[in-house]
Structure formats: structure tokens, C-alpha cells
Amino acid sequence: MLWGIGVSGFCALAYEVLWTRIMVFFLGSTTYAFATMLAAFLFGIALGSMVFARWVDRMKQPVAVFGIIQLGIGLFALILMPAFEELYGMSRALQSTFGSSRFWTFFSCFLVMCLPTFLMGASFPIVTKIYTGSTRQLGKSIGNVYAVNTVGSIFGAFCAGFILIPLLGIRPSIVLTVALNSVIGCLLIWRGSGQTDTGRQLLQGLSIAMPILNAGLAIILLLTVNQPLFLKSAIFKTQRPGDTLVDYNEEVDATVTTLKDDEGVYRLYVDTNQAADASRWDSPSHRVIAHLPLLLHPRPKRALVVGFGMGLTSYSITQHGVAVDAIELSGGVISAAQKHFTHINGNVFESPLFNYKLNDGRNHILMTKTKYDMISTGIIHPLVSAGSSNIYTADFYRLCRRILAEGGIMCQWVPLHRLPEEHYKMIVRTFIEVFPETTLWYKYTPDFVILIGTLEPLRIDYKNFIARSKIASIREGLAADDLDGMSLLDSFMMGPETVRKYVGVGAVHTDNRPRLEFFRGADLVGTTTQNVSGMAEHRERVLPYLTNYGTTLAEARVVREELDTYFRATQELIRGQIAYARGQYQNAANIMNEAVRRNSADETIRYNFGVVAGLIREGAQEELRQIEQQVQQTMAKNPEDIQGHLYLATVYEHSASEYERRGEFEKAMEELGKATKELEEFLRRDPSRSDVYFILGPLYERQGNYKDALRTYQRLEQQEATAQLPAPLFAAMAQLHFQLEDLKEAEKYGQKAVAIDPNSWRAYYILANVSAEMEQPEKQIEHYENALKALDATIRTASDRTGEVTLPLQSAREQIQNELEQLKK
């Protein structure tokens, strides 16, 4: 019996570890999520103990009942495997029906765990009943039961987490635990079978049937419920549903997943927390925490990075010729970085300057005797998981300060998104408690700031900073994020006094009082706007912190003026970033455009403007899609309305233009194909609309489909045989014949065009090209000269009408003039 209760404890804690690893994907890994899971688990056990305690004394065969309970635990653990993977959906459904409350998260957890945990709880009073033979040894007996159960629980938690998951995976480990439940259940039933033949046969039959049922269910589930858990998670379904799964590994400490989106950008997740994002938007977070502190340090030799991620920070450090120790908790992260992110981290593993250790970052800092010139804590959001905020505590910063070398720099990345302003200020306040000479840096994107902590007041050697930023390897690294030395220097936001004024007096975050881990979900909305707006009014210039920026007054004045230009333009950039964070993209684009006008040399500003402009274009695409749907709905109601085909063609053409501006030419071709199809359908039903031919022909030309373009114009020519068609049409037909190498037809239509309009310079230019192919240089010269005369007349007309000469006309004239001069030579 003691073996039975020991195995029961082993299985119970193994299930808890395995279920927790599953539920992390659906509930997250915050303090609230873990507390919810544990409370639901213990509540089920307590309820089972309380219910069975009422009638356990009336049991005639408690050993057999205990065995049946073990079989039942295994059965329900199997049946509920698919239910665990729908936990997020259940929780969301309850919250949408009854209101947003953490209670429904707890209720969802309890709902999927109630039956097996209820039976686990039922085991305690039954085993106590079996094992306590006399009242005189009651204490000893109960003590033995709980001791064995506790030892089994310890081994269960250890084996599940450290052996079964890395060896088999989470789902197979559950099946193996079910098998253990089934074996001990069968043995208990056989031992506790009743005295009557009927009772004994019934129980023994049950001990055979239920393991067979469990085995069958296990096989079915392993074959059908085998999709990686991350693909079932809330993060994947809500944020990355279109991404491709590249790699998935269930490790000892976490599940590591690598995704790739349709643009080829890789993302690395540890459980449900994004540990790395290879996109251009996210990369400044990883690069700046290396480049900025190392450029501020006059002679850095050795650096420490807490959290390796995709390795970009470590690689950036080696670009300075600085040795780096990277501390990473998860071996799966290192493996993923080696397999999928070497194009980002420059395969830093082969650098003699690089060294990594699998360890907890705090433990390394606590135990190491090495002194570092720079410490960077990596990109870890303080609210994403329980314990992630422990690298933001005053206690942690004191440990870091202990291992900083003389003149060393502490660098802390702090997010601005999904971080309430109160919590953001608490982080800064905590940092300055340990590093009073803190400076705050912001500009790159609206997502983060950098805190720079120094042991002495910060003094920046301007010439050293700029000169080192121009070293080839460093310049390359900065340029990858549209940065350079001046732009990076301009990201200075606040000095020590201003930082203290900004955050004010208040609570700090410590190991003993981890205040950051407690927050309301509603407070996570709109935090970027609040945080950036709050900082903007405190921004100050970097000039007072600079030294060695001019040996003469004139040289110093030039530097001050350049810094002033950057400062003023960045003021506009920050205003634009605030508008962007509010979702006011058009307003943000207008403000950032002004910032670009003030300082076109600042590539960081140009990048931010490009992001906003891209979002506006995406908004335009979405608007076009909505128009498309409306037109299609109208056409479905009224199939005889052929005007809808013309509307759809217009929508598709606009959509193609948007894709062309973004360089997405394959998508543009798809949209142009849709447009031509709609116009062809329109002309099939109403071939008399000559204006539609003038739309359709150029669309075919944009696709490079010259035969269909020519066929379209020929249809129009046949239809309007008695009417005089415009010269540009014949010029277009001449050009198409020329591209299709039909020189006689090209010459014929070129002459038709100039006969209608003697100022058709395009027709003369095409005729010149035809003459060149026919090896008729005299005619070629004549046509070039006629083209120039026609262009001059066109330019004069345009100038008289608008007062300006259009650039395309002037460029065309220069091109023809150059070709003519080359021919005459």
C-alpha cells in the first residue's frame, strides 16, 4: 500500500508539472497565471478529499477502490488532453459571456482539471483508512502515508521536468504517467478483490478492461493530437496565425519555438514569450544596447550580456573588438540561434571574442569574480512572465554594480509598450537608486528606452565617440538600423537631475517586494502613448555632457549647430511617434515629413517616416478591399449591372499601384491581372465603350503582355473605322509593333500618329528607333530632330499654361539630344 500511495504522489505531481507546461501556452506565465493553475489544482484535490472523507469508513474493499481511482485518474488524464489545448478558447468564451474577470480563468482551469484532481484528492482518505490499523499508531501511520506520498511527489516533479519532457515530450510523458497509474491501479485491484467469486471476477475484469481502454485512447490521442502545442496557443492564434513553424523543441526549462513569416523574418519564442524578432523594427533593441554603452565607454575590453536571444547583441559587441560573455538559461535558445539566426548574429559562435554559458543570469553575476566594462541585461519584458522582473530589481542592480570595473557602464533596456506609466517610472526609479548618475536615451522606435548607469557623472568624448562610430565594423552595424554616430548621440533624452524629476518620489522594485509583477490588464492598453508623451516634455540636449568637441571656437560652433539641427528634427520625430502610437498615422506622417525636411541626413527619422507611410498605404489597401467587397455584393444582387466590372477594375488597378510603390511586384501583377479580367468582361458585354479600350491596353502593357495590348487597340481601331482616333493611340500601337519586332507595322503606325499630330514627339522617337533597326541613319537623324522640335513645342505650351516645365518632358528631351549627338559622332 505504501508503494501505491508513493506512485500516486509521483503521478500527481508529474501531471501538475506536465499540465502547467501545457497551460502556459494558453494562460501565459505571469504570477497570476501560475497562481491560478496551482489554486485550481489544489482546489480539486481538496474537494475530492472532503467528499470521499464522508463515506470512506463504509467501504468494504478500500484497496480495490483505491485501484479503481488510479485507473480513473489515468483515464480522465487522457480524455482531457484535447480539452487542455482549448483552455484559451474556453476562458475567452466565459469572459465574453459573463464579463472580463480572472475568476473565469480560474474556472476554466478547474473545469479541465476537476475530475482527475478530484480523484487524486479522494486517494488520501482511502489510503489513510487502509493503512491506519489501530488508534494507538494513528499518528505514525498517517505520518508514513504522507511521507511516502511526499517522496513520490518529489520524484514525480523531478522526473517529469528534468527527464520525461526533454526525453519524450509533454504529451508522451502524460501517456507514460497514465500507464504508471494504470499498472498500480491493476495491482491494487487484484490485491483488493472481493471474497465472492462474482466480486472478484468483476474487479479483475475491470482491471483488464480499463488498461486496454487507456492504451487504446493513448494511441489514438498520440496519433491525432500531435500538433505542436505552440500552434494551439493564444499567441499564435491571435498574433502570428499565418507564420510557418520552423522549429519546435520541448526543453527542460521551457518550450522553444521558431517561426518564419511570409517576408522571411524569423521569430524565437520561449514558451509564449517572444525572445527574439529578426525584423528591422525590433533589431534596434538588440543592437543599441551594445553599441551605445560601448561607444560611451572610452576603452571597453570585456562585456557581459544577460540573455543571449538570437545573438545580435553579442555579435554587435564583437564588432567593437570587445570580448563578451553571454549568459543564457535555455539551451534550446542557443540551438535555435545556431540553426536559424546566423544571418542575424554573424555566426558569432565562431568568434574568438565570444563565450557563452548555460546558467541563470543572476546566479552568474552573484558568483563570478570577473569584472566587466559593460553589462547589458538583454531584451526581456518585465511583465511577460513570473520571474522576468527579477532583472529589474534594486537587488539585481547592486549585484551588477559589484562586478563593474572602474569606469564601467550598466545598460538596461526598458520597454514602453504594455508597461503602465507607473510601472515604467518605478523601473527607472529603481535603477537610479543604485546608479544615481543615470542618463536616459530614446529615439530609435517608440518601443523602448535605454538606461545608462555609470559610477561617475557621464562625460562623453565627442571626437572619440564619432571616430569610433565610423570604424567599418561598427558603422556597418549601426547602418543596419539606420543609425550613425550623430543620430545615436542625438538619442540622449535626459540627464540625472531631469530623470529624477521625471520619475519623482515613489516605490521601488525589490526582490522582497516584486511590485512589477502585479498589474491590471486594463492598464496595459495605450501605454506607449502615455510613456512617450510623459518623457517628451523633459527632453534635454546632450551638449552639456560633451567634451573634446572642438579645438577652436569655429569648430565647436559647427558641432553645436549640427547637434541643434539633429535635436530640433528629433523633437518633431518624437511628436510624430506619439501620433503614431495613438494610431493617427496621417498626422504622424505629416509631422515626420517635417522632421525629414529639417534634417534629411538623419536616417533614423527617415526610417520612422517610412514605417508610418507604409501603414498608411496598408490602410489604403484595406480600404480598397472593403470597396471591392461592397461592389461584389452589389453585383451579386444585380448581375445585369456591368458597371460593377469597371469599378472593380479601378479598385484592382489602385491596389496594384500601391503594391508597386512598396516594391511588391508579384502582388501588383496579380492585381493587374484581376483588373484586365474585369475590363475584358465589361467589353464582352458592351464592346462599344471605346474609353474602356484606352484603360485596358495600358494595363496589359504594365504586365508586359504586349500582344494582348496590341490586340486591344486593334479591336478599337476596327470598331472606330470611320472615326479619327487620337495620335497617342497610334504611337502606342507603333511602340507595341516595335517591341514585337514588326518594323513595317511600327513604321506604318508611327507615320499615322505624326500625320494626325505633327507634335507627337513620341511617334517621331519610335520612328527613329525603327530607322535604327532598319539601318537608315539619315532617316533616324531626321526623326530625332523632328522629335526635338515637337518636344520644344510641347514644352513651350506646357510652360505657357502652367509657368513650369515638367521634369519628364525635360528628361525626355535630354535623352533624345544625347542619342542624336552620339549618332552624329
HELIX and SHEET records of a PDB file:
HELIX    1   1 LEU A    2  LEU A   27  1                                  26    
HELIX    2   2 THR A   31  ALA A   53  1                                  23    
HELIX    3   3 VAL A   56  ARG A   58  5                                   3    
HELIX    4   4 PRO A   62  ILE A   79  1                                  18    
HELIX    5   5 MET A   81  PHE A   84  1                                   4    
HELIX    6   6 LEU A   87  PHE A   98  1                                  12    
HELIX    7   7 ARG A  102  TYR A  131  1                                  30    
HELIX    8   8 THR A  135  GLN A  137  5                                   3    
HELIX    9   9 LEU A  138  CYS A  159  1                                  22    
HELIX   10  10 ALA A  160  LEU A  164  3                                   5    
HELIX   11  11 ILE A  165  LEU A  168  1                                   4    
HELIX   12  12 ILE A  170  ARG A  191  1                                  22    
HELIX   13  13 ASP A  197  THR A  224  1                                  28    
HELIX   14  14 LEU A  229  LYS A  232  5                                   4    
HELIX   15  15 ALA A  234  GLN A  239  1                                   6    
HELIX   16  16 SER A  283  LEU A  296  1                                  14    
HELIX   17  17 LEU A  312  THR A  318  1                                   7    
HELIX   18  18 GLY A  331  HIS A  340  1                                  10    
HELIX   19  19 THR A  342  ASN A  345  1                                   4    
HELIX   20  20 VAL A  348  GLU A  350  5                                   3    
HELIX   21  21 GLY A  361  MET A  367  1                                   7    
HELIX   22  22 SER A  388  ILE A  391  5                                   4    
HELIX   23  23 ALA A  394  ARG A  402  1                                   9    
HELIX   24  24 GLU A  421  VAL A  434  1                                  14    
HELIX   25  25 TYR A  462  SER A  469  1                                   8    
HELIX   26  26 ALA A  472  ALA A  479  1                                   8    
HELIX   27  27 GLY A  485  LEU A  489  1                                   5    
HELIX   28  28 PRO A  496  VAL A  503  1                                   8    
HELIX   29  29 ARG A  515  GLU A  517  5                                   3    
HELIX   30  30 GLY A  521  LEU A  524  5                                   4    
HELIX   31  31 THR A  527  ALA A  536  1                                  10    
HELIX   32  32 LEU A  543  TYR A  545  5                                   3    
HELIX   33  33 LEU A  553  ALA A  581  1                                  29    
HELIX   34  34 TYR A  585  ARG A  598  1                                  14    
HELIX   35  35 GLU A  603  LYS A  637  1                                  35    
HELIX   36  36 GLN A  643  ARG A  661  1                                  19    
HELIX   37  37 PHE A  665  ARG A  685  1                                  21    
HELIX   38  38 SER A  690  ARG A  702  1                                  13    
HELIX   39  39 TYR A  706  GLN A  719  1                                  14    
HELIX   40  40 ALA A  727  GLN A  739  1                                  13    
HELIX   41  41 LEU A  743  ILE A  756  1                                  14    
HELIX   42  42 TRP A  761  GLU A  773  1                                  13    
HELIX   43  43 PRO A  777  THR A  802  1                                  26    
HELIX   44  44 LEU A  807  LYS A  824  1                                  18    
SHEET    1   A 4 THR A 244  GLU A 250  0                                        
SHEET    2   A 4 THR A 255  LYS A 260 -1                                        
SHEET    3   A 4 TYR A 266  VAL A 270 -1                                        
SHEET    4   A 4 ASN A 273  ASP A 277 -1                                        
SHEET    1   B 8 PHE A 354  LEU A 358  0                                        
SHEET    2   B 8 ALA A 323  GLU A 328  1                                        
SHEET    3   B 8 ARG A 302  VAL A 306  1                                        
SHEET    4   B 8 TYR A 372  SER A 376  1                                        
SHEET    5   B 8 LEU A 404  PRO A 415  1                                        
SHEET    6   B 8 PHE A 448  THR A 454 -1                                        
SHEET    7   B 8 THR A 439  TRP A 441 -1                                        
SHEET    8   B 8 PHE A 492  MET A 494 -1                                        
SHEET    1   C 2 ILE A 460  ASP A 461  0                                        
SHEET    2   C 2 LEU A 546  THR A 547  1                                        
END                                                                             
